[in-house]
Amino acid sequence: SSIEKALRESECLIIICTPDLPKSKWCCREVEYFIELGRRDKIIPVLVSGEPSESYPPQITWEETEHGKEEREPLAADIRGNLKKKLKTEKLRIIARMLNIDFNDLKKRERERVLRRGLVFVSAVLAVVIAFAGYAVYQNRLLTAERNATTRNATELLLEKSVRSTTDGEMGI
């Protein structure tokens, strides 16, 4: 009864599909109960292993229509193989189904989010580079001013020595 209560309160049912799932009477009963609640379109299969024909429970692959029972392959997230990029895409497929949003719209929004994040990162790096460049230019000006002051002081010292030597009459070479 607690499982039935949880299913009644759930908007979606995510089922992890493996070749063992159709053999589980309890899992199949949960799927059946969710369908009885009128939420067949809110069942989100996630194919983890095996082939779809052997991993989906019969409750989601067969549908009663006016022409009798018809086979249909449900739209499922396929995460077999565990590739990182594939997992991101399939996660979006699950979220889109849960939120009743078009998958392509959600994927486009995700690309835009990633692009914005990249632009923020590049902007931050560029700001740091500009700050270091500004600091380097500032330090270069300080060093140039210090070098010029040292050169000017040395020139003034030599000039003063030279003037003193000529006024004292020291003309020796």
ChimeraX attribute file (.defattr): number of C-alpha atoms within 10 A of each C-alpha:
attribute: neighborCount
match mode: 1-to-1
recipient: residues
	/A:1	6
	/A:2	7
	/A:3	9
	/A:4	12
	/A:5	9
	/A:6	10
	/A:7	17
	/A:8	14
	/A:9	9
	/A:10	12
	/A:11	13
	/A:12	18
	/A:13	19
	/A:14	14
	/A:15	20
	/A:16	16
	/A:17	24
	/A:18	20
	/A:19	18
	/A:20	13
	/A:21	18
	/A:22	17
	/A:23	13
	/A:24	11
	/A:25	11
	/A:26	11
	/A:27	15
	/A:28	19
	/A:29	13
	/A:30	16
	/A:31	23
	/A:32	16
	/A:33	17
	/A:34	22
	/A:35	17
	/A:36	10
	/A:37	11
	/A:38	9
	/A:39	16
	/A:40	18
	/A:41	14
	/A:42	18
	/A:43	21
	/A:44	23
	/A:45	22
	/A:46	24
	/A:47	20
	/A:48	19
	/A:49	17
	/A:50	14
	/A:51	13
	/A:52	20
	/A:53	11
	/A:54	16
	/A:55	21
	/A:56	26
	/A:57	26
	/A:58	17
	/A:59	16
	/A:60	20
	/A:61	14
	/A:62	15
	/A:63	14
	/A:64	10
	/A:65	8
	/A:66	7
	/A:67	6
	/A:68	9
	/A:69	10
	/A:70	11
	/A:71	12
	/A:72	11
	/A:73	11
	/A:74	15
	/A:75	14
	/A:76	20
	/A:77	22
	/A:78	21
	/A:79	18
	/A:80	15
	/A:81	10
	/A:82	10
	/A:83	9
	/A:84	10
	/A:85	9
	/A:86	15
	/A:87	16
	/A:88	13
	/A:89	17
	/A:90	18
	/A:91	15
	/A:92	18
	/A:93	23
	/A:94	20
	/A:95	16
	/A:96	17
	/A:97	19
	/A:98	16
	/A:99	13
	/A:100	10
	/A:101	12
	/A:102	12
	/A:103	18
	/A:104	12
	/A:105	11
	/A:106	16
	/A:107	16
	/A:108	11
	/A:109	12
	/A:110	15
	/A:111	12
	/A:112	12
	/A:113	12
	/A:114	12
	/A:115	12
	/A:116	12
	/A:117	12
	/A:118	12
	/A:119	12
	/A:120	12
	/A:121	12
	/A:122	12
	/A:123	12
	/A:124	12
	/A:125	12
	/A:126	12
	/A:127	12
	/A:128	12
	/A:129	12
	/A:130	12
	/A:131	12
	/A:132	12
	/A:133	12
	/A:134	12
	/A:135	12
	/A:136	12
	/A:137	12
	/A:138	12
	/A:139	12
	/A:140	12
	/A:141	12
	/A:142	12
	/A:143	12
	/A:144	12
	/A:145	12
	/A:146	12
	/A:147	12
	/A:148	12
	/A:149	12
	/A:150	12
	/A:151	12
	/A:152	12
	/A:153	12
	/A:154	12
	/A:155	12
	/A:156	12
	/A:157	12
	/A:158	12
	/A:159	12
	/A:160	12
	/A:161	12
	/A:162	14
	/A:163	12
	/A:164	12
	/A:165	13
	/A:166	12
	/A:167	10
	/A:168	9
	/A:169	9
	/A:170	10
	/A:171	9
	/A:172	6
	/A:173	3
